[in-house]
Amino acid sequence: MQKTLKILFIEDDTIEVIKFNRVLKTLALNHLILEAENGEEAMNLLKEKGTIPDILILDLNMPKLNGIEFLRILKNDAILKYIPAIVLTTSNNPTDILECYKLGIAGYILKPLRYEDYVDRIQKLVAYWTANELITP
């Protein structure tokens, strides 16, 4: 039996949110998806509701609190720093990639242009984390 993941998806682009959810639905992956439009909203969600996701997937280019700023706060929190954070972005800037890994991310995935490639990457990403033993609160 496949375990259900609680995924916090942090993305400001509505089309990307719809696409992500469509992929999970198409693949019949019934994971619980929590959504935040930016890092600030995500941090409020994590702290106010006490919601600890199994993994979080975030974009880098967001308003208010971008992905790197969010990761700095997340990885300095005594409890939240253990949540696996995966960057899903269009930025292939080596500086961004290095900075994210320095901050302790679990993975960095470029958003592909072709929808079929996107489906493949999301399927592999979710399968990988479904197979992992994760920290439970």
Order of alpha helices (4+ residues) and beta strands (2+ residues): beta-alpha-beta-alpha-beta-alpha-beta-alpha-beta-alpha
